[in-house]
Amino acid sequence: MSAAGEKGAAVPGASGRRGAWKLSIAATLVVGFGALVVISVGAVLLITLGTAQVNTRELLRTAARQYVDSVVASVSASLAPARAQAAFLARLIGSGEIDQADDLRLQTVMLGALAAAPQVSGVAFLRTDHSIVRATRSESGFDSGISRGHEQTRSREVLAEAERASGPQWGAILYLPDLGDTQITLFAPVRRGNRYLGAVVSVVSIANLSRSLPHAGDDSVAFILTEDLRVIAHPALAGGPRGLSASKPLLALTELGDPVLQRLWGAKGSELPAAGDDGVYSNLVEVAGEEYVLLYRRIEGYGDSPWIVGAYAKSPQELALIGRIRWAALATFAILIAAVALSLLLSRAILRPLRELAEGAGRVSQLDFEATPALKGAVFREIDSAMAAFNAMLGG
């Protein structure tokens, strides 16, 4: 009987199946669950963060463009009236509607034109004999006058430049003692037929231009600089000149007292999305423990060299979206770790009863019934049913 039992215990082909390489359920569950979680969550993470990054770049690019465009628009709004005014007066004098020799009428018309353009500080008609009819604006009101002084180097230069010009043209930035401030000048040639009569000169003070700059908040500052880093407009200049003179019509950037702007050209290039296609550039600088985003663009048409027009603001206002993306990435990574840990726990919960079932079946195959304990069951219904059937078989 024992021989028969031992013979019956040998299952044909069993040793061959055991010897062949088989996949491990434990490895399959762990790798399968883990890989599934990593692939699915990782794919969602990459897609979400990629989309968020693109959207953030577009939003920052749009914000940068709009902010700088608002500064450029304020420049145009402040200087365009001077151009239109000079062209209008040049046309009146050139057409003969106003006699160029009628000083009183010229003053009256100029005062009226000046009153209609609050951005303009003064306007004058410079004749070829170097006599000047002018109208000016100051804090105390309007004034007009006539000067018939000797030929001056500057008036000769302006007359020569205007004669070569075909229309209104921006000239040099000059400090004019009579107006007590630095002025951005524009001249328009006056001609009657082929005869050159002189030039209408219109000026806009840098204080007026500084007051017109947009103000987006306490932490933002707009500015206009020359290519050689002299300050044309800045909120600090809105109150009037600060030690300027004919020999020094503009402050150097280092004399302004703005530490953020002083770092403009020495700043490292930031990773912000500078929209190079529309000419907006960005820099990121740190001053006194605070980070600032600098946005600027070069504009042409206001003199021989371009102007640098831009603004800066504290970076937390501009980079809030980037900070949120970073937090989202960290949170998603934490969820990924938690999901992998949960997959390991589920794998162990499935593997334990299967291992017990396999060990019990192995003992039964050796007819070792006494050493085969009853299985305790499992939390998963299908495995629990298999273990209950095994227990019933073992009892039978």
Residue pairs with C-beta under 8 A, 6 or more apart in sequence:
5 367
8 367
9 365
9 366
9 367
11 365
14 365
25 350
25 351
25 354
26 347
26 351
29 346
29 347
29 350
29 351
30 343
30 344
30 347
33 343
33 344
33 346
33 347
34 340
34 343
34 344
36 343
37 336
37 339
37 340
37 343
38 336
38 340
41 332
41 335
41 336
41 339
42 336
44 332
45 329
45 332
45 333
45 336
48 328
48 332
49 325
49 328
49 329
49 332
52 321
52 325
52 328
53 325
56 321
56 322
56 325
57 273
58 273
59 321
60 272
60 273
60 318
60 321
61 273
61 275
61 280
63 318
64 272
64 273
64 274
64 275
64 280
64 282
64 295
65 275
65 278
65 280
67 214
67 216
67 220
67 295
67 311
68 280
68 295
68 296
68 297
68 309
68 310
68 311
70 214
70 216
71 213
71 214
71 222
71 224
71 309
71 310
71 311
72 297
72 299
72 309
74 212
74 213
74 214
74 222
75 209
75 212
75 224
75 233
75 299
75 302
75 307
75 309
77 119
77 212
78 119
78 204
78 208
78 209
78 212
79 119
79 170
79 184
79 186
79 204
79 209
79 302
81 117
81 119
81 120
82 117
82 119
82 120
82 184
82 186
82 202
82 203
82 204
83 168
83 186
83 202
84 117
85 113
85 114
85 116
85 117
85 120
85 123
85 202
86 123
86 168
86 186
86 187
86 188
86 200
86 201
86 202
87 167
87 168
87 188
88 113
89 109
89 110
89 113
89 123
89 125
89 188
89 200
90 168
90 188
90 189
90 190
90 199
90 200
92 98
92 109
93 100
93 106
93 125
93 190
93 197
93 200
94 190
94 191
94 192
94 197
95 192
96 192
98 105
98 106
98 109
99 105
100 106
100 125
100 127
100 190
100 197
100 198
103 133
103 146
106 125
106 133
107 133
107 135
107 144
107 145
107 146
110 123
110 124
110 125
110 133
110 134
110 135
110 144
111 135
111 142
111 144
113 123
113 135
114 120
114 122
114 123
114 135
114 136
114 137
114 142
115 142
118 137
119 204
119 208
119 212
120 137
120 202
120 203
120 204
121 136
121 137
121 179
121 181
121 183
121 203
121 204
121 205
121 208
122 134
122 135
122 136
122 137
122 176
122 179
122 183
122 202
122 203
123 134
123 135
123 200
123 201
123 202
123 203
124 132
124 133
124 134
124 135
124 200
124 201
125 132
125 133
125 134
125 190
125 198
125 199
125 200
125 201
126 132
126 155
126 158
126 159
126 162
126 187
126 198
126 199
126 200
126 201
127 133
127 197
127 198
128 159
128 196
128 197
128 198
130 149
130 150
130 151
130 152
130 155
130 156
130 159
131 146
131 147
131 148
131 149
132 146
132 147
132 148
132 149
132 155
133 144
133 145
133 146
134 144
134 145
134 146
134 147
135 142
135 143
135 144
136 142
136 143
136 144
136 178
136 179
137 143
138 179
138 180
154 174
158 171
158 185
158 187
158 199
158 201
159 198
159 199
161 169
161 171
161 187
162 169
162 187
162 188
162 189
162 190
162 198
162 199
163 189
163 196
163 199
165 187
165 188
165 189
166 189
167 188
167 189
168 186
168 187
168 188
169 186
169 187
169 188
170 184
170 185
170 186
170 301
170 302
170 303
171 185
171 186
171 187
171 201
171 303
172 185
172 303
173 182
173 183
173 184
173 185
173 206
173 226
173 232
173 249
173 250
173 303
174 182
174 183
174 185
174 246
174 249
175 181
175 182
175 183
175 241
175 244
175 245
175 246
175 248
175 249
176 182
176 183
176 203
177 246
179 203
179 205
180 240
180 241
181 205
181 206
181 207
181 240
181 241
181 244
182 205
182 206
182 241
182 244
182 249
182 250
183 203
183 204
183 205
183 206
184 203
184 204
184 205
184 206
184 209
184 232
184 302
185 201
185 202
185 203
186 201
186 202
186 203
186 204
187 199
187 200
187 201
187 202
188 199
188 200
188 202
189 196
189 199
190 196
190 197
190 198
190 199
190 200
191 197
206 232
206 233
206 237
206 250
207 237
207 238
207 239
207 240
207 241
209 224
209 232
209 233
210 233
210 234
210 235
210 236
210 237
210 238
211 238
212 233
213 222
213 223
213 224
213 233
213 234
213 235
214 222
214 311
215 222
215 235
216 311
216 313
217 313
217 317
219 313
219 314
219 317
220 311
220 312
220 313
220 314
220 317
221 234
221 235
221 258
221 260
221 261
221 311
221 312
221 313
222 233
222 234
222 235
222 310
222 311
223 231
223 233
223 234
223 258
223 261
223 308
223 309
223 310
223 311
223 312
224 231
224 232
224 233
224 234
224 307
224 308
224 309
225 231
225 232
225 253
225 261
225 307
225 308
226 232
226 250
226 305
226 307
226 308
227 305
227 306
227 307
227 308
229 252
229 253
229 265
230 250
230 251
230 252
230 253
231 237
231 250
231 251
231 252
231 253
231 256
232 250
232 307
234 256
234 258
234 261
236 242
236 256
236 257
236 258
237 251
242 251
243 251
244 250
244 251
253 261
253 262
253 264
254 262
256 262
259 287
259 288
260 285
260 287
260 292
260 294
260 312
261 312
263 285
263 287
264 283
264 285
264 294
264 296
267 283
267 284
267 285
267 294
268 283
268 284
269 283
270 282
270 283
270 284
270 293
271 284
272 282
272 284
272 293
272 318
272 319
273 282
274 280
274 281
274 282
278 297
279 297
279 298
280 295
280 296
280 297
281 295
281 296
281 297
282 293
282 294
282 295
282 296
283 293
283 294
284 291
284 292
284 293
284 294
284 315
285 291
285 292
285 294
286 292
290 314
290 315
291 314
291 315
291 316
291 319
292 312
292 313
292 314
292 315
293 312
293 313
293 314
293 315
293 318
293 319
294 310
294 311
294 312
295 310
295 311
295 312
296 308
296 309
296 310
296 311
297 308
297 309
297 310
298 306
298 307
298 308
298 309
299 306
299 307
299 309
300 306
316 323
349 378
349 379
349 380
350 380
350 383
352 378
353 375
353 376
353 377
353 378
353 380
353 383
353 384
353 387
354 383
356 375
356 376
356 387
357 375
357 383
357 386
357 387
357 390
360 372
360 373
360 375
360 390
360 394
361 390
363 369
363 371
363 372
364 372
364 393
364 394
369 394
372 394
374 391
374 394
374 395
375 387
375 390
375 391
376 387
377 384
377 387
377 388
378 384
378 387
